Amino acid sequence: MRTLLSTTRDRFLLALQYQDYRNLWIATTFSASAAWALIIARGWLAFEITDGSLWVGVVTLAAIGPRVFSTPIAGFLADRFDRQKLLRWIFALEVANNVVLALVVMSGNVSPWTLTFLALANGTFRAAQMTTSTALIPNLVSKDHLLNAIALNQATQQGARMAGALAIVPLLEFVNIESAFWLSGALFLFGFYFVSRVAVRSTGVIDKSQGFWTNLFEGFVYVYKRPIIMSMVILVLAHCALTMSYESILPAISKDKLGAGSVGVSYLIAGVGGGALFTSIFLAGVRSESVRGKLFLFFAFTSGLGPMLLAWSDSSTVSIAATVIMGANQAGFMTISHTIIQSLTEDHVRGRVAGVYSVHVGGSMAVTNMANAAFADIFSASSVLVFGGLIFVAVVFVSLGNGSLRKLYFPGEAKTAVGAAAD
């Protein structure tokens, strides 16, 4: 048993040997769980008070949309100032935002516009937190353990879907919806405590001879001038828009597929989180670049299949099983894409590149969530899922013709070609 535990630790949990990384990892666990609990409770509240998916889409757009404008600024700040201190301020603001939301809901004066405004503030803080954390992680572990650190961080982000969803089930079932908002605030507070324990101090490099706007947009220049990173960003954008923008239609799916309310949404999100957690932990043990590339292509194809399975399911059991498959494949794709981009990026601009990445991912998800909600009211949530899944499978087929992406899918093939040319 001791040998098994040692093997598991050495293969999957290497990055946790670093105390500062461990503290950030725990803080991320609490904050991500809080964020997903908030998404479920806030989305269901919008669905309940408006009796439709459109306002769920509006609120979701407000929560995700800030990634478009806040992450470049957050990336600049993460390269300009102490990243740990910046994270402390962000966590404190997230706690305050949740307290205000809980108080408004308790007062009985909540409206769709109030939810939208507070979701916008929360989304701004959340986007800044994720960007700053992404920039900080490579400073907390050795380069050899970076893949493991990012995979574990993704495991936390994805597994938190399940933890956050299941944490509020008894509150939604037996207490009231405002208690879910109070729980989210408490989880953010625990995250603040653990991020305050991170001792490493790090910043990027800001060229003081350049103006503010030049430094701010350096991340865009860096990404757009590097074909392999740019190709990755475009592929991830398509993935998030077509297969992961489902939060706004989950209440409708819960009603149609499970015959349940907010608790049904929690079970669907928990299914996604469970599958995502399994895959992210599995990837933490993958060290071969060749295996990683083939898995990346596999997860790309299968990411489009999960939503179609959910659309075609005719029972609650199959529906939840479909969300597990969705979570497993989507998390696998996102974990590997995060790792590749971080490994290709230099530290002096890491915060701004993380911001650029988040702009494309968050912007696509924000707009598509809004569009999906509108189309779900016109057609059906199932039709939206099938359409997105089919289109992304086609995108992956097309990507096989891209030279930069082929090098990532089949790294051994690229090295063989280089060797043959040298001969």
C-alpha positions in Angstrom: 0.0 0.0 0.0 2.8 2.4 0.9 4.5 1.7 -2.5 1.2 2.3 -4.3 0.8 5.7 -2.5 4.4 6.7 -3.3 3.9 5.8 -6.9 0.7 7.8 -7.1 2.3 10.8 -5.5 5.4 10.6 -7.7 3.4 10.2 -10.9 0.3 12.4 -10.4 1.0 14.8 -7.5 4.6 16.0 -8.1 3.7 19.7 -8.1 2.1 19.5 -4.6 5.5 19.1 -3.1 6.0 22.9 -3.5 4.3 24.6 -0.5 3.5 27.8 -2.3 1.9 25.9 -5.2 0.0 23.8 -2.8 -1.5 26.9 -1.1 -2.5 28.4 -4.5 -4.0 25.0 -5.5 -6.1 24.9 -2.4 -7.2 28.6 -2.9 -8.1 27.7 -6.5 -10.2 24.8 -5.3 -12.3 27.0 -3.0 -12.7 29.8 -5.5 -13.6 27.5 -8.4 -16.1 25.7 -6.3 -17.6 29.0 -5.3 -17.7 30.2 -8.9 -19.6 27.1 -10.1 -22.0 27.2 -7.2 -22.7 30.8 -8.1 -23.2 30.0 -11.8 -25.8 27.4 -10.9 -27.7 29.4 -8.3 -27.6 32.6 -10.3 -28.6 31.0 -13.5 -31.6 29.2 -12.0 -32.7 32.3 -10.2 -32.7 34.2 -13.6 -34.6 31.3 -15.2 -37.2 31.2 -12.3 -38.0 34.9 -12.2 -38.2 35.3 -16.0 -39.5 31.9 -17.0 -37.2 31.6 -20.0 -33.6 31.0 -21.1 -32.9 34.4 -22.6 -32.2 36.2 -19.3 -30.0 33.2 -18.3 -28.1 33.9 -21.4 -27.8 37.6 -20.6 -26.6 36.9 -17.0 -24.1 34.4 -18.3 -22.9 36.8 -20.9 -22.4 39.4 -18.2 -20.4 36.8 -16.1 -18.2 35.6 -18.9 -18.0 38.7 -21.1 -15.5 40.6 -18.9 -12.8 38.3 -20.1 -12.8 40.3 -23.3 -11.9 43.6 -21.7 -10.6 42.8 -18.2 -8.1 40.1 -18.9 -5.7 42.2 -21.0 -5.6 44.7 -18.2 -5.3 41.9 -15.6 -2.5 40.4 -17.6 -0.7 43.8 -17.7 -1.1 44.2 -13.9 0.1 40.6 -13.4 3.3 41.5 -15.3 3.6 45.0 -13.6 2.9 44.3 -9.9 3.4 41.5 -7.3 1.1 38.7 -8.5 0.4 37.3 -5.0 -0.7 40.7 -3.7 -2.9 41.3 -6.7 -4.6 37.9 -6.1 -5.3 38.9 -2.5 -7.1 42.0 -3.6 -9.1 40.1 -6.2 -10.3 37.5 -3.7 -11.4 40.2 -1.3 -13.5 41.8 -4.0 -15.1 38.4 -4.9 -16.1 38.0 -1.2 -17.6 41.5 -1.1 -19.6 40.9 -4.4 -21.1 37.7 -3.0 -22.2 39.3 0.2 -24.0 42.1 -1.7 -25.7 39.5 -4.0 -26.9 37.4 -1.0 -28.2 40.5 0.8 -30.1 41.7 -2.3 -31.7 38.2 -2.8 -32.7 38.1 0.9 -34.3 41.5 0.6 -36.6 40.2 -2.2 -35.7 43.1 -4.5 -33.7 41.1 -7.0 -34.4 41.7 -10.6 -32.8 40.4 -13.9 -30.9 43.7 -14.2 -29.6 43.4 -10.7 -28.4 39.9 -11.3 -26.7 41.1 -14.6 -24.9 44.0 -12.9 -23.5 41.8 -10.1 -22.7 39.0 -12.6 -20.7 41.6 -14.6 -18.7 42.6 -11.5 -18.1 38.9 -10.5 -17.0 38.0 -14.0 -14.5 40.9 -14.0 -13.0 39.7 -10.7 -13.0 36.1 -11.7 -11.4 36.7 -15.1 -8.6 38.7 -13.4 -8.1 36.0 -10.8 -7.7 33.2 -13.4 -5.3 35.3 -15.5 -3.1 36.2 -12.6 -3.1 32.7 -11.2 -2.1 31.3 -14.6 0.8 33.8 -14.7 1.9 32.9 -11.2 1.9 29.0 -11.4 5.2 28.7 -13.5 6.9 30.8 -10.8 6.0 28.3 -8.1 7.3 25.0 -9.5 10.3 23.9 -11.5 10.0 23.7 -15.3 10.1 19.9 -15.2 7.0 19.9 -13.1 5.1 22.6 -15.0 2.9 20.1 -17.0 1.9 18.4 -13.7 1.2 21.7 -12.0 -1.0 22.9 -14.8 -2.8 19.6 -15.1 -3.5 19.6 -11.3 -4.7 23.2 -11.5 -7.0 22.2 -14.3 -8.2 19.2 -12.3 -9.1 21.6 -9.5 -10.9 24.0 -11.9 -12.8 21.2 -13.5 -13.5 19.1 -10.4 -14.8 22.2 -8.7 -17.8 21.9 -11.0 -18.8 18.8 -9.2 -17.8 20.1 -5.7 -19.6 23.4 -6.1 -22.7 21.8 -7.7 -23.0 19.1 -5.0 -22.3 21.6 -2.2 -25.4 23.6 -2.9 -27.8 20.7 -3.6 -29.0 20.4 0.0 -29.2 24.2 0.3 -31.4 24.4 -2.8 -33.5 21.4 -1.8 -34.0 22.1 1.9 -33.1 25.7 2.7 -33.3 28.5 0.1 -31.5 29.9 -2.8 -29.9 32.8 -1.0 -28.0 30.3 1.3 -26.2 29.2 -1.9 -24.9 32.7 -2.4 -23.7 32.9 1.2 -21.9 29.6 0.8 -20.2 31.0 -2.3 -19.0 34.0 -0.4 -17.6 31.7 2.4 -15.7 29.6 -0.1 -14.1 32.7 -1.6 -13.1 33.8 1.9 -11.3 30.5 2.5 -9.6 31.0 -0.9 -8.4 34.5 0.3 -6.9 32.9 3.4 -4.8 30.3 1.4 -3.7 32.7 -1.3 -2.4 35.0 1.5 -0.1 32.1 2.5 1.8 32.1 -0.8 5.3 33.4 -0.1 6.8 33.7 -3.6 6.8 37.2 -5.0 7.0 37.5 -8.8 6.3 40.0 -11.6 6.8 40.1 -15.3 8.8 42.6 -17.2 7.3 45.9 -18.4 9.4 47.9 -20.9 9.4 51.4 -19.3 10.7 52.9 -22.5 7.4 52.0 -24.2 4.0 53.6 -23.5 1.1 52.1 -21.5 -0.8 50.9 -24.6 2.2 49.4 -26.2 2.9 47.3 -23.1 -0.7 46.5 -22.7 -1.1 45.0 -26.2 2.3 43.3 -26.2 0.5 40.0 -25.5 -1.6 40.3 -28.6 1.6 41.0 -30.7 3.4 38.1 -29.1 0.5 35.7 -29.9 -0.3 36.9 -33.4 3.3 36.8 -34.5 3.8 33.1 -33.5 1.8 30.8 -35.9 1.8 27.8 -33.5 0.4 29.8 -30.6 -2.1 31.6 -32.8 -3.3 28.3 -34.3 -3.8 27.0 -30.8 -5.8 30.0 -29.7 -8.1 29.8 -32.7 -8.7 26.1 -32.2 -9.5 26.6 -28.5 -11.8 29.5 -29.4 -13.8 27.2 -31.6 -13.9 24.5 -29.0 -15.2 26.8 -26.3 -17.8 28.4 -28.5 -19.1 25.2 -30.0 -18.9 22.6 -27.2 -18.6 24.4 -23.9 -21.1 27.3 -24.1 -24.0 25.4 -22.5 -24.4 27.1 -19.1 -27.2 29.3 -20.3 -29.3 26.4 -21.6 -28.8 24.0 -18.6 -32.0 25.1 -16.8 -34.0 24.2 -20.0 -32.1 20.9 -20.3 -32.8 20.1 -16.6 -36.5 20.8 -17.1 -36.7 18.8 -20.4 -34.4 15.9 -19.7 -34.6 15.4 -15.9 -37.9 17.0 -15.1 -36.2 18.8 -12.3 -35.4 22.4 -11.3 -32.3 23.9 -9.9 -31.2 20.6 -8.3 -31.2 19.0 -11.8 -28.9 21.7 -13.0 -26.6 20.9 -10.1 -26.5 17.2 -11.1 -25.7 18.1 -14.7 -22.8 20.3 -13.7 -21.6 17.7 -11.2 -21.5 15.2 -14.0 -19.4 17.5 -16.1 -17.1 18.1 -13.1 -16.7 14.4 -12.3 -15.7 13.5 -15.8 -13.4 16.5 -16.0 -11.7 15.7 -12.7 -10.9 12.1 -13.8 -9.3 13.2 -17.1 -7.3 16.1 -15.5 -5.8 13.8 -12.9 -5.0 11.2 -15.6 -3.2 13.8 -17.6 -1.1 14.8 -14.6 0.6 11.5 -15.0 1.3 11.9 -18.7 4.9 12.9 -19.5 5.4 11.8 -23.1 5.1 14.7 -25.6 4.1 12.2 -28.3 1.3 10.7 -26.1 0.2 14.2 -25.2 -0.2 15.2 -28.8 -2.3 12.1 -29.7 -4.5 12.6 -26.7 -5.0 16.2 -27.7 -6.3 15.2 -31.1 -8.5 12.4 -29.5 -10.0 14.9 -27.0 -10.6 17.4 -29.8 -12.8 14.9 -31.8 -14.6 13.5 -28.8 -15.4 16.9 -27.3 -18.0 17.3 -30.1 -19.7 14.0 -29.4 -20.6 14.5 -25.7 -23.1 17.4 -26.4 -24.8 15.3 -29.1 -25.2 12.4 -26.7 -26.8 14.7 -24.2 -29.1 16.0 -26.8 -30.2 12.6 -27.9 -30.6 11.1 -24.4 -34.1 10.2 -23.3 -33.6 9.5 -19.5 -32.0 11.3 -16.6 -29.4 8.5 -16.2 -28.2 8.8 -19.8 -28.2 12.6 -19.5 -26.0 12.6 -16.5 -23.7 10.0 -18.1 -23.5 12.2 -21.2 -22.3 15.2 -19.0 -19.6 13.0 -17.5 -18.4 12.2 -21.1 -18.6 15.9 -21.9 -16.5 16.9 -18.9 -13.9 14.2 -19.5 -13.2 15.1 -23.1 -13.5 18.9 -22.8 -11.3 19.0 -19.7 -8.7 16.8 -21.5 -8.6 19.2 -24.5 -8.4 22.3 -22.3 -5.8 20.9 -19.9 -3.4 20.0 -22.8 -4.1 23.3 -24.6 -3.2 25.3 -21.4 0.0 23.3 -21.0 1.1 23.8 -24.6 0.5 27.5 -24.6 2.2 28.0 -21.2 5.2 25.9 -22.3 5.6 28.0 -25.4 5.4 31.4 -23.6 8.3 33.3 -22.1 7.8 34.5 -18.5 8.3 38.2 -19.1 5.1 38.3 -21.1 3.2 35.4 -19.5 0.5 37.5 -17.8 -0.4 39.3 -20.9 -0.4 36.2 -23.1 -2.7 34.6 -20.5 -4.9 37.6 -20.8 -5.0 37.3 -24.6 -5.9 33.6 -24.3 -8.7 34.4 -22.0 -10.0 37.2 -24.2 -10.5 34.7 -27.1 -11.9 31.9 -24.9 -14.1 34.1 -22.7 -15.3 36.3 -25.5 -16.4 33.3 -27.6 -18.2 31.7 -24.7 -19.9 34.9 -23.7 -21.3 35.6 -27.1 -22.2 32.0 -27.8 -23.9 31.4 -24.5 -26.1 34.4 -25.3 -26.8 33.1 -28.8 -27.5 29.6 -27.6 -30.0 30.8 -25.0 -31.9 32.8 -27.7 -31.8 29.8 -30.2 -33.0 27.4 -27.4 -36.1 29.5 -26.9 -36.8 29.5 -30.7 -35.8 25.8 -31.5 -34.7 23.7 -28.5 -31.7 23.2 -26.3 -31.1 19.8 -27.8 -30.9 21.3 -31.3 -28.3 23.8 -30.1 -26.1 21.0 -28.6 -26.2 18.9 -31.8 -25.4 21.8 -34.1 -22.4 22.9 -32.0 -21.0 19.4 -31.7 -21.2 18.6 -35.4 -19.6 21.9 -36.4 -16.6 21.4 -34.0 -16.0 17.9 -35.3 -15.7 19.4 -38.8 -13.3 22.1 -37.5 -11.0 19.4 -36.1 -11.0 17.6 -39.4 -10.0 20.8 -41.1 -7.3 21.5 -38.5 -5.4 18.3 -39.6 -4.3 20.3 -42.6 -2.7 23.0 -40.5 1.1 22.5 -40.3 1.5 24.1 -36.9 -1.3 22.0 -35.3 0.0 18.8 -36.9 3.3 19.3 -35.1 1.3 19.4 -31.9 -0.8 16.4 -32.7 2.1 14.3 -34.0 5.4 15.7 -32.5 7.3 12.5 -33.4 6.4 12.9 -37.0 7.7 16.4 -37.1 11.1 15.3 -35.5 11.4 12.5 -38.0 10.9 14.9 -40.9 13.6 17.2 -39.5 16.0 14.2 -39.1 15.4 13.0 -42.6 16.0 16.5 -44.0 19.3 16.6 -42.1 20.4 13.3 -43.6 
